Amino acid sequence: MINGSRKRVALLSTWNERCGIAHYSSFLKLALDPYLDITVVPLPRETLRDEKDQRKGDEYIAGIAPGLRNFDIVCIQLEPSLFGLTPSQIRRRFQAVLDNSKELIVTFHSILPHEYRGLFKDTARNLSVRGLARLVRNVHSIFTWRLMLGGIIASARKHKVSAIAHSKADERILKRILPGVEIRDNPLSYMSESFIDAIDDKAHVSSLPSVLPDVSENVRFIGVFGFLGPQKGFDTAILALNHLPENYHLLMFSGVHEATLRIGDGLQPYLARLIKLVEKHKLTKRVHFISNVSDDDLLLAMKVCDATVMPYLNTGQSASGPANQAVELSRICYFTRSLQFLEMEKYLPNTFQYFDIGNYIELAQKILLGPKGTDRMVGRLRIVDFPKLDRKHSINDTVQNYLDAAGVTADHRGEIVQLPASVKSARNA
């Protein structure tokens, strides 16, 4: 129980969209609902990033900003690009939110470059019109990002402001660049044990069986997840099949991000590259392009795989949602020895295996040597079970961080229980 009445919190995030932050925020709300009175204030991508009518985004922010004054705390799931298309536009809209907020909790899903050092030297070394244009864009971006950080610091002089990082490296950076702001950190966490235990129930209403390939019983599935992009390194997973037995197939639960779609665009260059790679190596019967699936089906998709692979390059992102979810679901995981997964290991040691970026032979060898799961049927899905991973951090740590940031004392010494909204509504009726 919470001491006293529940604090009112405005949660600013993308919502009900195919977006990693929207997906994360939905789980965060479920976990915090018992302790805080949370109202979601959506940041709709179609409105805030509309290239044809940019005034629409300004009007939307102007419409929601005054109402933020009615909340005790404004919790921003911050990825700057969610607020607009250009640096100045993003900064202006973000500042409108700050100006109308009291206490703040800002969750940093990435930290943009904020140092000018090295920019001019690189341009001088490769002097060109294109290089100068890139320099101007980078300087403008850094200047705008610094103004946004300055706005957070200014807010901390008037109200309590907390920042939450998703890596130890980001925590150190935030402590340096946000004086006066209370800095906390936790890995991306999504699911309580009760939620994980109930996932199998989703199989009976899932559309996943209709999109999975019809293959023989001895086929084993490797899975990759997330939106398509060169930084995902999916070509590494494809090439690994050449060094695995014929009964190993690759399921690609991935598609083009809706935010990248433009009128007149055809086949996305990276997708074209992957298709050519599959054709070149005659893997069309072993590589299955599933495209994007629903949030629930994504979790089930991980459970049908014998190996979960994140072959990412060094992306600059603080964390990977699919990677953390795979660990929470006790999957057998193979992640690249990239900066973000090196950071992830600090929170979740001994929960996944590394392979070097791009080394598809190493990936194949480790999959062959890896643990084998136990099959069972749930509805029409073959689920592969593995022993439960020993995780040092969970959703409980995330909840504690947000409650501490909110100044709320709550008794949740037991396991956090997350129930879908429909179940909660029925229970509370």
N, C-alpha and C positions, 0 to 999 in steps of 0.2 A: 504494500500500500504506500501511497505517496503522502508525505507530510503536508497537509494543507491542500488547497485547491490546485488543480493542474494548470501549469503555465500554458498560455496560448502561443503556438509556434506556427509561423508561415514557412512552408517548405517550398522554396523556389527551385524548380527543376523542370527539365523536359518530362512529359508525362503521357502515358498511353501512346508512345511512339516507339518505332524500332530504333532504339538508341540505347547504348550501354548505360548511360547515366540514368535514363528513365527506368531501365530495368533495375539498377542498383537502388534507386530511390523508392521503388515500390516495396522492396524487401526492407529497406531502412524504416519506412513508415510502419510496416507490420510489426517490426520489432519495438518501435518506440511508442506505438499507440497506447499501450497500457499505462504509460507514465506521463505522457504529454498530450495536450489537446492540439493535434496537428491538422492544419488546413493546407492542402496542396494549392500553390499558386503556379499554374503551368507557365513554362517558357516555350510557347509553340514555335517549332522550327520554321514552319511555312510562313508564319507571320513575321518573325524577327529576322529571317534571312531571305525575304522576298526581294529579288533583284529588280523586279519591275515596279514595285510600289514600296519604296523604303520608308515613306512616311507612315505607312500602316504599322510598322514596328515601333516607331516613336510614339504613335498614338496609343498603342497597346500598353507600353510602359507607363506613359502618362496616366493611363486609366487605372492601372493596378497600384502604382506607387503610393498614392495618398492612403489607401486602405491598409498599407503595411504598418501605419502608426497605431493601429488597433491591436497589434500583437505584442506580446512581451518580448519575443525573440523572432528574428528573421534568420532562417537557416538557408544559405545559398549553396547549392551544389555547383561549384564554379568550374566551368570550362569556358574561357572567354568567348569562343566562337558561338556559343549558344545565344549570346546577346546581340549578334549582328554580323554584318559582312565586313566592315572596315574597322580598323583600330579606333579611329575617332568616334565612330558610331557606337562601338562596343563600350568605350569608356564613358560616353555621355549617358547611355542607358544604365550602365552599372552604377554610376554616380547618383542617378535619380533614385535608385533603390537604396543606396547608402544614406542619402539625405532624408529618407522617410522611415528609417529603421531606428529602433532603440538598440537593445542588445543584439549582437550578431554572432552567428556561428558560420564560418566560411570553410567549406570542404574543398580542398584543392585537388582536382582530378589530374591536373598537370601544372607545371610551372614553366612559364615561357622564358626565353632568354632575356636577361635583364642587365647585361653588361655590354658596354660599348667597346671594351677592350678587344683588340684583334680585328674588329670590323674594317677599319681603315687600312690596316696593314695588308689584309687579304685582298682588298680592292686595288691597292697600289701595285701589288704583285701581279694581278691579272687585270690590268687596266683595259676596259672596253665600255662601250655604251651600255651593254646589257649588265655589266658588272656595276656600273654607277647607278643604274636604275634599281638593281637589287640592293645596293647600299642604302639608297634613299628609303626603300620600303622597310629594310631592317631597322634603320635608325628610327623611323616613324613608329614602328611596332614596339621597339624597346622603350621609346619615350612614352608611348601611350600606356604600356604595361606598368611603367614606373608611376605614372599618374594614378592608375588604378590602385596600386599598392599604397601610394600616398593617401588615397581616399580612405582605405582601411585603417591606416595609422591614425588619421585625423579622427575617425569614428571612435577609435580606442581611447582618445583623450576625453571623450564625452560619455561613453557607455562601455560596458564590458564587451570585449570582442575576443572570440576564440577562433583559432584556425586548426583544422584537422588535416594532417598529411597522411598519405597512404604508403610512405616509405620512410626509412630512417634518413636517407639522403635528403629527401624533401623536407623532413623535419628540421634538419640542420640548416638548410637554406632559409626556411621561413623564420627560424629564430634569429638569423642574421639580418634579414631584410624587412622584418615586421616588428620593430621595437614597440613595446607596450602591449603587444598582442599575446594572449595565452596560447601556446602551441601544444597540440596533442597529436598523437599518431596511432594508427592501427591499420592493419592490412584491410583490403577489401574483404568484407564478410557479408554473407547473404542469408544463410539458412540456419535455423535452430535444428536441434536433433529431432524435435517433434515434426517439423516441416519435412526433413529428409525422410523420416520414417513413413510419411504419408504420400511420397512421390509416386510409389507404385500404383496407387489408386487412380492416378491420372492416365495410366495406360489404357484403361477400359473406355475412355472417351477420346483418346488421342487420335489424331489424323496421321501420326507418324508411320504406321504400318503401310499406308497407301503410297508413301513416297520412298520407302526403302526398296532396294533391289530384290528381286525374286531370285535367290541364289541357293545353292545346295547347303545342307546343314553343316558341312565341314568348313565353310567360309568363315574367316575371322575378320573382324572389322577394326580398322584404324580410323580415328576421327580427327578432323581439324574443324575449327569453329571460328566465327567472327566475320566481319565484313571483309570483302576483298580489297587488297591493296598490296603493293610491292613489299611493304614493311612486314607483311605477315609471313613471307618465306614459304608459301605453300608449295612452290616448286621443289623444295627440299623433300617434302613428304611424298610428292609424286615420284621423284627419282629413287627414293628409298625402296619403292615397290620392285625395282629391277633387281634388288638384292634380297628379296623375301620370296618364300614359296608362293606358288600360283594361287593358293587358297587365301592369301591375304589381300583384302580389298580396302580401298581408301574411300571413306564417306566424307564429302566436303559439304559441311553445313555452313555454307557461306554464300553470300551474294553481294551484288553491287550496293553500296550505301545509297539510300534514297536522296540524301543531301547532295550527292555528286551528280545527279541526273540533270541533264541540260537538253533543251529542245534542239533537235538536229543531231544529237550524239548517236553513234552507233555502238558497235562492240567496244567495250572498255579495253584499253591497251593491255592491262595486266591480265585480264581474263583471256584475251586473245593469245597472250604468251603461254598461259597455262594450257589452253586447248591445243596449241601447236605442240607443246611438250608431250601431252598425252598421246596425240596422234603419232608423233615421231617415234615414240617408244612402244607403240602398239599396245596401249594400256586402256583402250576404250571400254573393255569389258571388266576392268578392275578399278577404275576411277569413276565414282558416281557423284555427279554434281547435283546435290540435293537442294541447294539454294537456302534462303533464310526460312526458318521455322518459327513457330510461336515460342514464347518464353518457356512455357511448360514442356513443349516438345523438345526444346533444347536440352533440358535437364534429362529427359528420358533418352534422348539421343546419346548423351554421354554414357548412360547406363547400358546401352546395347553394344558399346565399343570395348574391345579387348585392350586397346591402347589409346590414350588421349595425347595428342601431339600439339605442341605450340612451337612451331619452327621459326619464331619471330627474329627479325633483325633487331639491332639496337634502335628502338622506336622513339625514344624521348618521352614516352608515356610513363606515368608513375607506377601503373599496375595494369594487370589484365583481368577483366571480369571473368571470362571463360576459364582461365587458369585457376583462379581462386575457387570457382564453383566446382571444377573437376576435383580439386583436392578435398573440398567439403563433402563430395560424393564418394570419396575413397576410391577414385579411379587410379589405374596405373598410368602415371604421367611422365612424359618425356618433353622437357623444355630446353630451349637453347641456353647456352651459357652467355646470356645477354645481361645488360645492366639491370633491367627491370626484374629479371628472375633471380639475379644475385641478391637484389634487395628483398625480394619475396622470401628467399630462403632464411633471412634473418628472423622473420616471424614464424615461418613454417618449415623448420629444418627436418630433413629426412622424410619428406612427403612426396618428392619427385626426383627423377634422374635427369642429369644434364647430358646434352651432346653439343658439340661446337657448332656455331652458326654455319649453316650450309653443308655440314658434313653428313650427307645422306647415307653413306656407308656405315658410319658410326651409329646413326639412328636405327638402321635396319638391324645391325648386329645386336644392339641393346634390346630391341623389340623381341628378337629371337630368344635372347637369354632371359627375358623378363618373366615375371610370375604369370601363371595361367589361372584364369578365373573359373568359377563354377556356373554353369548355365542353368537357367530355370525359365519357364514360360509364365508370363503375366499377360493375360488376354492373348493378343496376337503378336506380342513382342518377346523376343528372346533377351532376357536381362542377363548380364554377366556380373556376378558378385565377386568381390575381393575382400580380404580382411580389412576391418576398419582402421583408417590411418589415425595415428596419435598426433593430433593437432595442438600446438601450444597456444594458439589464439583462436577465438571463435566470435560469433555474433555477440556473446556476452560482453566481451571487451569493448566492442564498438558501442553497445548500448551504454556501458559505464562511462565511456568517453563523452558521449553526447549529454548524458545526465549531469556529469561533472561540469561540462561546459555551460549547461543551462542552470547550474546552481540548484539542482534538484536532488533531494535525498530520497532514495527509493529502496525498498527491500526486494531485491531480485536475486537473492543468494542461490535460488534454485535455477533450473534451466529456463531460458527465455522460451516462451511458447508463441509461435507465429501461426495464426489461422487466417486462411483466405477471407477476404472481406465478406463474401456471401455467407460463410459459416459464422463469422462474428455477428453479422446482422441478425441471423436467425437466433443465435444464442441470446442476444440482447433484447429481442423483441418482447 
